[in-house]
């Protein structure tokens, strides 16, 4: 079965690919570092919140 893409999907796809091609290697690295940094930042935050909750549970017993 052949699926035909709508013109809207083609436009979005073209703009996305054009935007990626317009980025330099340095910009791509910065984007990657930003994503990794956010994952680490929120990971540490969640770990800290869980640790606080665990210490509260231990002090109540």
N, C-alpha and C positions, 0 to 999 in steps of 0.2 A: 504494500500500500504506500503510495507516495503522498507525503504531507506537504501542503503548500503553506509557507509562512505568510502571515498577514503583513501588510506594508508597515504597520506600526511596529511589529516585532523586528522587521528588517531594519527599520530606522534606529530603534534602540540598540540593536546589535552593532550596527555600523558606527554609531556614536561612541559606544563603549570601546570597541576595538580601536577606533581612531584616537580616543582618549588614552588608551594604554600605549599605543605606538608613539604618542606625542611625549610621553614621559621619558626622561633620561634614566640611565642606570642608577644614578645617584638618588633620583626621586623615588624609584622603585625600592631601593634599599631603605630609604627613610620611611616609606610606607610600611614595609615589612617590619622595621624596627618599632614603629609606632604600634602596630598590631601586637607584636610580641610583648612590648612594654605594657600595653593595656591588659593583656592576659596575665602577666606576672603581677601587675598592680592589684587587679581584682582577686587573683588567687591568694595573694598575701593577706588581703583584706578579709576574705572569707575564712582563711585559716585562723586569723587573729580573732575573729568573732566566735568561731567554733571553740577556740582555746579559752576565751573568756567564759563562754557558756559551760565548758567542762569544769573550769575552776570554781564557778558558782555552784555547780551541782556537787562538787566534792566538799565545799565548805558547809553545805546545808546538811550533809549526812553526819 
